[in-house]
């Protein structure tokens, strides 16, 4: 017998079943429930029993993953007994009554509407009660809460509370204190010395006590609704402090960090190191590398070395710096150039550093040096240190490493040192001698004047008088020989037009695209592009 209309379901359901009291088990807890009374209140159960009046219902409730305590509340309601709703049980009760379709359409004064009124009047108006209610719910219940759309009410009301009183999220002085400690060189775990209870109002529940499943979407809504970024960041770092061993939390915090907010480099370094140690996904690491790059001119050599970067990671950091650098002066470029040169010299001391890795890092440092209009002495110094610590290398391997040296962009003192450096291969010393001789000749010509371009200059020891002697064009011929040696050992690009140095530096790090990449140098003879093994 089928009902004549939807509203009559309760009347026929209570009269149809000859086995009103049925025992079944939910989560190992034995329960007894009158199926007829349950069908009278639940449209879902009524539909199931209409198809099969002898349905056990145990399997159905197990698929809902119902907690025995919540199902007991349903049974009490169906038997006309009082249902005691609390902060802890209201979310699972609403989720279950929603799945059972215990609506007013099926039966007047039904449980779903009663539970929703309790939520709206007693829970949502309070920041503390809302957080307690979410925290008391299991992961399965919270997933159902999100699926049925109930969680939107919680996130909206919590955001409204935070907009009215941002200090509910965190106290800014806690973050400021930790930033100062980090900037003063204090090395410890992120927020390791801060009492968790001091980060929020002592009388308020802490949002960071919630599981990531609900914490992340709440913070996302707050960020979109313009809750002050400083308070959001304070909450994020406090949440990270409480879950430092959780990789998913690390990744979520990186996603949630406000893009335009300033974060101290010490905290970024700590967060990056933590991400690497926990094996965070590449998107997380890339995001942190870009953030570090934007502040690269503020980072210390010690912190940069502590990051233990690979070549690709270092390139991403440099890309973050040059792609976002808009300083009115080149002071930031000089700072980064000096930092990268010191970094290259330091890693050159590592005995286990492969020569190909050293060369690739050097090729990243060279554009930084050129962008700040500095000479290449530090590059030469790094190569010298590397060769001194890796004396087992063959001449061929040494020559390959020395390709990163551009003697023409070095000072006279550094070139003079290279001409007598026994650690350098002979062919490299010859190149240094050529350049050093040209530098000496040009200095003499400048001292005497432009009229002696095609002359040899000799200085008599008696009296120091300078005498100009014609050399029949030998100076030009010698320069041609040197230029020929230069072109023979270079990449063959000496005839190409030299473009904007700054544009080439940004292209080097992928800040702008290029179909045919040209070196930041005019000929690229010293920096050979290497294929990764």
C-alpha positions in Angstrom: 0.0 0.0 0.0 1.5 3.3 -1.1 0.8 6.6 0.5 -1.6 9.0 -1.2 0.7 12.0 -0.6 4.1 12.8 0.9 2.6 14.2 4.1 0.8 11.0 4.9 4.0 8.9 5.2 4.1 9.0 9.0 0.5 7.7 9.3 1.0 4.5 7.3 4.6 3.9 8.3 3.7 3.4 12.0 0.9 1.0 11.3 2.6 -1.2 8.7 5.5 -2.9 10.5 4.8 -6.0 12.5 8.3 -6.0 14.1 8.4 -2.6 15.8 11.3 -3.3 18.2 14.5 -4.3 16.3 17.9 -4.7 17.8 21.0 -3.8 15.8 24.6 -2.8 16.4 26.3 0.5 15.7 30.0 0.7 16.4 29.9 -2.4 18.6 27.1 -0.8 20.7 23.8 -2.7 20.8 20.7 -0.6 20.3 17.0 -1.2 20.3 14.8 1.0 18.1 11.2 1.0 17.0 11.4 1.0 13.2 7.8 2.2 12.9 8.4 5.3 15.1 11.7 6.0 13.2 10.0 5.8 9.9 7.3 8.2 11.2 10.0 10.9 11.8 12.5 10.0 9.0 11.6 10.2 5.3 14.8 8.3 4.4 13.9 5.3 6.7 10.4 5.3 5.5 11.6 5.0 1.9 13.9 2.1 2.8 11.2 0.2 4.7 8.6 0.8 2.0 10.9 -1.1 -0.4 11.7 -3.8 2.2 9.7 -3.8 5.5 12.1 -6.4 7.0 15.2 -4.4 6.3 17.7 -4.7 9.2 18.9 -1.1 9.0 22.2 -2.0 10.6 24.1 -1.8 7.3 22.5 1.5 6.4 23.6 3.2 9.7 27.0 1.7 9.4 27.4 3.4 6.0 26.5 6.7 7.7 29.3 6.0 10.3 27.0 7.1 13.1 28.2 7.5 16.6 26.1 5.5 19.1 25.5 8.5 21.3 24.0 10.4 18.4 21.8 7.5 17.4 20.6 7.2 20.9 19.4 10.9 20.8 17.4 10.0 17.6 15.8 7.0 19.4 14.8 9.2 22.4 13.2 11.7 20.1 11.3 9.0 18.2 10.0 7.6 21.5 8.9 11.1 22.7 11.6 11.5 25.3 13.6 14.6 26.0 16.7 15.2 23.8 19.5 17.0 25.6 21.4 19.1 23.0 24.9 20.3 23.9 27.8 22.1 22.4 29.6 18.8 21.9 26.7 16.8 20.2 24.9 19.4 18.1 27.0 19.1 14.9 26.8 15.2 14.7 23.0 15.5 15.6 22.4 17.9 12.8 24.4 15.9 10.3 22.5 12.7 11.1 19.0 14.3 11.1 19.9 15.8 7.8 20.9 12.4 6.3 17.7 10.8 7.7 15.6 13.7 6.3 13.9 14.4 9.6 12.3 17.5 8.2 9.1 19.4 8.8 7.9 18.3 5.4 7.9 14.7 6.5 6.7 15.3 10.1 5.7 18.4 12.1 8.0 19.5 14.9 10.8 17.3 13.6 14.3 17.1 15.1 16.3 18.7 12.3 14.7 22.1 12.7 14.9 21.9 16.4 18.6 21.2 16.3 19.2 24.0 13.8 17.4 26.5 16.0 19.6 25.4 18.9 22.7 26.0 16.8 21.6 29.4 15.6 20.6 30.6 19.1 23.1 29.0 21.4 26.3 28.1 19.4 26.9 30.4 16.5 26.6 33.8 18.4 29.5 32.7 20.5 33.1 32.5 19.3 34.0 30.1 22.1 31.0 27.8 21.7 31.5 27.7 17.9 35.2 26.6 18.3 34.3 24.1 21.1 31.6 22.5 18.9 33.9 22.1 16.0 36.7 20.8 18.1 34.4 18.2 19.7 33.4 16.7 16.4 35.2 13.8 14.8 36.9 14.0 11.4 34.1 12.0 9.8 31.5 14.3 11.4 33.3 17.4 10.2 33.5 16.0 6.7 29.7 15.5 6.7 29.4 19.0 8.1 31.3 20.4 5.1 29.4 18.2 2.7 25.9 19.3 3.8 26.9 23.0 3.8 26.6 23.4 7.6 30.3 24.5 7.9 29.6 27.7 5.9 27.6 29.0 8.9 30.5 28.4 11.2 33.1 30.0 9.0 30.8 33.1 8.3 30.1 33.7 12.0 33.7 33.1 13.1 34.9 35.6 10.4 32.3 38.1 11.7 33.7 37.7 15.2 37.3 38.2 13.9 36.4 41.3 12.0 34.8 42.8 15.1 37.7 41.8 17.3 40.9 40.6 15.5 42.7 40.0 18.7 40.6 36.8 19.0 43.0 35.3 16.5 46.3 36.2 18.2 48.2 38.9 20.0 50.6 40.8 17.7 53.2 41.5 20.4 53.9 37.7 20.5 54.8 37.7 16.8 56.8 40.9 17.1 58.8 39.5 20.0 59.7 36.4 18.0 60.6 38.4 15.0 63.0 40.5 17.0 64.5 37.4 18.5 64.9 35.8 15.1 66.5 39.0 13.7 69.0 39.0 16.6 70.3 35.6 15.5 68.4 33.5 18.0 68.4 30.0 16.5 65.6 27.8 17.8 62.4 26.2 16.6 59.7 28.4 15.2 58.0 30.1 18.1 59.6 27.5 20.4 59.9 29.8 23.4 56.3 31.2 23.4 53.6 29.9 25.7 50.7 28.8 23.5 48.2 30.4 26.0 49.7 33.9 25.5 48.8 34.1 21.8 45.1 34.7 22.2 42.9 36.4 24.7 43.1 34.3 27.9 39.3 34.0 28.1 38.8 33.0 24.5 39.0 29.7 22.7 42.0 29.4 20.3 41.2 28.9 16.6 44.5 27.1 16.2 43.1 24.2 18.3 40.9 23.2 15.4 42.0 20.4 13.0 43.4 21.5 9.6 40.3 20.2 7.9 38.3 23.2 9.2 41.1 25.6 10.2 42.3 26.2 6.6 38.9 27.1 5.1 38.1 29.4 8.0 41.4 31.3 7.6 40.8 31.4 3.8 37.4 33.0 4.4 38.9 35.5 6.8 41.5 36.5 4.4 38.9 37.1 1.7 36.8 39.1 4.0 39.7 41.5 4.8 40.5 40.4 8.4 43.8 42.3 9.1 46.7 40.3 7.6 49.0 40.7 10.6 46.5 38.9 12.8 46.1 36.1 10.2 49.8 35.7 10.0 50.1 35.6 13.8 47.5 32.8 13.9 49.2 30.9 11.1 52.6 30.9 12.8 51.0 29.9 16.1 49.2 27.0 14.3 52.5 26.0 12.7 54.2 26.1 16.1 51.6 23.6 17.4 51.9 21.2 14.4 55.6 21.5 13.4 55.8 17.8 12.6 52.8 17.8 10.3 53.8 18.1 6.6 50.2 19.0 5.5 50.1 21.8 8.0 53.4 23.2 6.6 52.0 23.1 3.1 48.7 24.7 4.2 50.5 27.5 6.1 52.5 28.4 3.0 49.3 28.5 0.9 47.6 30.7 3.4 50.4 33.3 4.0 49.2 36.6 2.7 51.1 37.3 -0.5 51.9 41.0 0.2 52.8 40.7 3.9 56.3 41.0 5.2 57.8 38.0 7.0 61.2 38.2 8.6 63.8 36.3 6.7 64.8 34.3 9.8 61.2 32.9 10.0 61.2 32.2 6.3 64.4 30.3 6.5 63.1 28.3 9.5 59.9 27.5 7.6 61.8 26.5 4.5 64.2 24.2 6.4 61.2 22.6 8.1 59.5 22.1 4.8 62.6 20.4 3.3 63.0 18.1 6.3 59.4 17.0 6.2 59.4 16.5 2.4 56.8 19.1 1.6 55.5 19.2 -2.0 57.4 21.1 -4.7 54.6 23.8 -4.8 55.2 24.6 -1.2 59.0 24.8 -1.6 58.7 27.0 -4.7 56.4 29.4 -3.0 58.8 29.8 -0.1 61.8 30.2 -2.5 60.0 33.0 -4.2 59.3 34.7 -0.9 62.9 34.3 0.2 64.0 35.7 -3.1 62.0 38.8 -2.7 63.9 39.5 0.5 67.3 38.1 -0.6 69.0 41.4 0.0 68.1 41.0 3.7 69.2 37.4 4.3 72.5 36.5 5.9 75.2 34.2 4.5 74.7 31.9 7.5 71.0 31.5 6.8 71.6 31.0 3.0 74.1 28.2 3.7 71.7 26.7 6.2 69.0 26.2 3.5 71.2 23.5 1.8 69.9 24.5 -1.6 70.2 22.6 -4.8 70.9 24.4 -8.1 67.3 24.6 -9.1 66.3 25.9 -5.7 68.9 28.6 -5.8 67.9 29.6 -9.3 64.3 30.0 -8.1 65.4 32.2 -5.2 67.4 34.4 -7.6 64.5 34.5 -9.9 62.3 35.7 -7.1 64.7 38.5 -6.4 65.4 39.8 -9.9 61.9 39.3 -11.0 60.5 41.5 -8.2 63.4 44.0 -7.7 62.3 47.6 -8.3 64.8 49.5 -6.2 65.5 53.1 -7.2 69.3 52.4 -6.6 71.5 49.4 -7.2 72.2 49.0 -3.5 70.1 45.9 -3.3 71.9 44.5 -6.4 75.2 45.0 -4.8 74.2 43.4 -1.5 72.9 40.3 -3.4 76.0 40.2 -5.5 78.3 40.2 -2.5 76.1 37.6 -0.8 76.2 35.2 -3.8 79.9 35.6 -4.2 80.5 34.8 -0.6 78.1 31.9 -0.9 80.1 30.5 -3.9 83.4 30.8 -2.0 81.9 29.0 1.0 80.5 26.1 -1.0 83.8 25.8 -2.9 85.4 24.6 0.4 83.1 21.6 0.5 85.2 18.5 -0.3 82.2 16.5 -1.5 80.9 19.2 -3.9 80.8 17.9 -7.5 82.6 20.1 -10.0 79.5 20.3 -12.3 77.4 21.5 -9.4 80.0 24.2 -8.5 80.1 25.3 -12.1 76.3 25.6 -12.3 76.2 27.6 -9.2 79.0 29.9 -10.5 77.0 30.5 -13.7 74.1 31.7 -11.5 76.4 34.0 -9.5 78.0 35.6 -12.5 74.8 37.5 -13.7 74.3 38.7 -10.1 77.9 40.2 -10.2 77.3 41.8 -13.6 74.0 43.3 -12.6 75.7 45.3 -9.9 78.6 46.3 -12.2 81.2 44.6 -10.1 84.4 43.0 -11.3 84.7 39.2 -11.3 87.5 38.9 -8.8 85.2 36.9 -6.4 84.4 34.3 -9.1 88.1 33.8 -9.6 88.7 33.6 -5.9 86.0 30.9 -5.6 87.5 28.9 -8.4 90.9 29.1 -6.8 89.5 27.9 -3.5 87.7 25.0 -5.2 90.9 23.9 -7.0 92.9 24.2 -3.8 90.4 21.8 -2.1 90.1 19.4 -5.1 93.7 18.9 -6.2 92.9 15.4 -7.6 91.2 17.0 -10.6 92.7 16.5 -14.0 93.7 19.4 -16.2 90.7 18.8 -18.4 88.4 19.1 -15.4 90.2 22.1 -14.2 89.9 23.8 -17.6 86.1 23.1 -17.6 85.8 24.7 -14.1 87.9 27.7 -15.2 85.5 28.5 -18.0 83.5 30.6 -15.5 86.4 33.0 -15.1 86.3 36.1 -17.3 89.8 37.6 -17.0 88.7 40.7 -19.0 86.3 41.6 -16.2 88.8 41.1 -13.4 91.0 43.7 -11.7 94.7 44.0 -12.6 95.6 42.6 -9.2 93.5 39.5 -9.6 94.8 39.0 -13.2 98.3 39.3 -11.9 97.7 36.7 -9.3 96.2 34.3 -11.9 99.4 34.6 -14.1 101.4 33.1 -11.2 98.8 30.7 -9.9 100.2 27.1 -10.1 96.7 25.6 -9.4 95.4 26.8 -12.8 96.0 24.8 -15.9 98.6 26.1 -18.3 96.2 27.2 -21.0 94.2 29.2 -18.4 97.4 30.9 -17.2 98.2 31.8 -20.8 94.8 33.5 -21.2 95.4 35.4 -17.9 98.8 36.4 -19.3 97.3 37.8 -22.5 94.7 39.8 -20.6 97.2 41.0 -18.0 99.6 42.1 -20.7 96.8 44.0 -22.5 95.9 45.7 -19.2 99.5 46.8 -18.7 99.8 48.1 -22.2 96.6 50.0 -22.0 97.7 51.6 -18.7 100.9 52.7 -20.2 99.2 54.1 -23.3 96.8 56.0 -21.1 99.7 57.4 -19.1 101.6 58.6 -22.2 98.6 59.7 -24.3 96.6 58.6 -27.3 99.3 59.5 -29.8 101.3 56.3 -29.1 98.6 53.7 -29.9 101.0 52.0 -32.4 104.1 52.4 -30.3 106.0 50.4 -27.7 106.7 52.4 -24.5 109.9 51.9 -22.7 111.0 53.5 -19.4 114.7 54.3 -18.9 115.9 53.4 -15.4 118.1 56.5 -15.2 115.7 59.2 -14.3 112.5 57.4 -15.0 112.0 59.1 -18.4 109.4 57.5 -20.6 110.5 57.0 -24.2 108.2 56.1 -27.1 109.5 53.8 -29.7 107.7 52.8 -32.9 106.8 49.1 -33.1 105.8 48.9 -36.8 102.3 47.8 -35.9 103.3 45.0 -33.5 100.8 46.2 -30.9 97.9 45.8 -33.3 99.2 42.4 -34.4 99.6 41.2 -30.8 96.1 42.4 -30.0 94.8 40.4 -33.0 96.6 37.3 -31.7 95.0 37.8 -28.3 91.6 38.4 -29.8 92.0 35.3 -31.9 92.8 33.3 -28.8 89.8 34.9 -27.2 87.5 34.0 -30.1 88.9 30.5 -30.4 88.1 29.6 -26.9 84.7 31.4 -26.7 81.2 30.4 -27.8 81.3 32.3 -31.1 78.9 35.0 -30.1 81.3 37.9 -30.2 79.7 39.3 -33.3 76.2 39.6 -31.7 74.8 42.8 -30.6 74.9 43.4 -26.9 71.5 44.1 -25.4 70.3 45.5 -22.1 72.3 44.1 -19.2 69.4 44.2 -16.8 67.1 42.5 -19.4 69.6 39.7 -19.9 70.0 39.1 -16.2 66.3 38.8 -15.8 66.1 36.5 -18.8 68.9 34.3 -17.3 66.7 33.5 -14.3 63.5 33.1 -16.2 61.9 36.3 -15.2 61.2 37.1 -18.8 61.0 34.6 -21.7 63.3 34.3 -24.6 63.3 32.0 -27.7 67.1 32.4 -28.1 68.8 33.1 -24.8 71.9 35.2 -25.0 74.4 35.5 -22.2 74.6 38.4 -19.9 78.1 38.8 -21.2 78.7 40.1 -24.7 80.4 36.9 -25.8 79.7 34.3 -23.1 83.2 32.8 -23.6 83.8 32.1 -20.0 80.4 30.8 -19.0 79.5 27.7 -21.0 76.0 26.4 -20.7 76.1 22.9 -19.2 73.6 20.2 -19.6 72.4 18.5 -16.4 73.6 15.0 -16.1 
